[in-house]
Amino acid sequence: MRTPARPPLDGLKKRLDRARAEATPRDGFLRETFVLPRSDARLKAKEWFERWPKQAYWTTIESWFERPGDVIEFTIRRLPVAD
């Protein structure tokens, strides 16, 4: 008896990617992830903190990882408006 071939997963992968892209966290924060060389990552973080001050927008580096080649992947979060 022969084992049936696996079905193609392309359609499933596309649906999962779309669902993940549309999903928004329910905590009210806006998040953006960057993958940049270390010097550019510092400038990008500084730009965010100057544009959306921590005291008003609760801006913070949520997570960061050092990748090979002195590349930093990091996620910044902030509130959409200052209160």
N, C-alpha and C positions, 0 to 999 in steps of 0.2 A: 504494500500500500504506500502510495506517495504522499508526502507532506505538502499541503497546499502552499503556494507562494505567498509571501507577505504582501499585503496591499500597499500601494504607494502612500507615503505619508505627507506628500507635498501639500495637499489641501488642508490637512489637519494642522501642519506647521503654520500655514498662512493664517488660519483662523485663530490659532493660539497667539501668534504675533499681533494680530489686529486687536484681540481682546485685551492683551497686556498693554498695548499702546493706548487703548481707550480707558483703561482702568485708572482712576485717580484715587489717591489716598483720601480717606475721609477725615483726616485730621486738620484740614484747612491750609496746610503748608503747600507752597509751590517748590518743586525740586527741579534741579538741572544737574546733569552729570557731564563732566568734562574728562577728556583724556589728552593731556598736554605734557610737553617737556617741562621739567621742574621750574625753570625760570618763567615760562609762560603761565604755568599754574599759579605761581605766586602773584603775578600781575593780574590774572583773572580773579583770584580771590580778593585781592586788594580793591579791584574795580567794583566787585559786588558789595564789599563792606562800605565803600565810599558812597555808592549809589543807593543802597538800602541799609542804613545804619542799624547796627545790632540792637540798640536800645529801642528803636521804633518798630522794626520789622522782625525782630528775633532771628536775625540772620546768623547762620552757623554752618560750619563744615560738618555735615552729617556723617560722612565716612570717607576714608581715603585709603588707597593702596599704592604701593610703589611697584611699578612694573619694570621689566627688564629695559635696559637702555636709558635709565634715568628719566622715565616717563611716569607721571603721577595720574592716577584715575581718582577723581573725587566727586562727591555729590554735595551741593550746597542747597540748603533749604531756607525759605523765608516766608513770612506772611504776605498775602497779596496786597494788603493795605496797612498803613500805620494807623493806630487808634490813639 
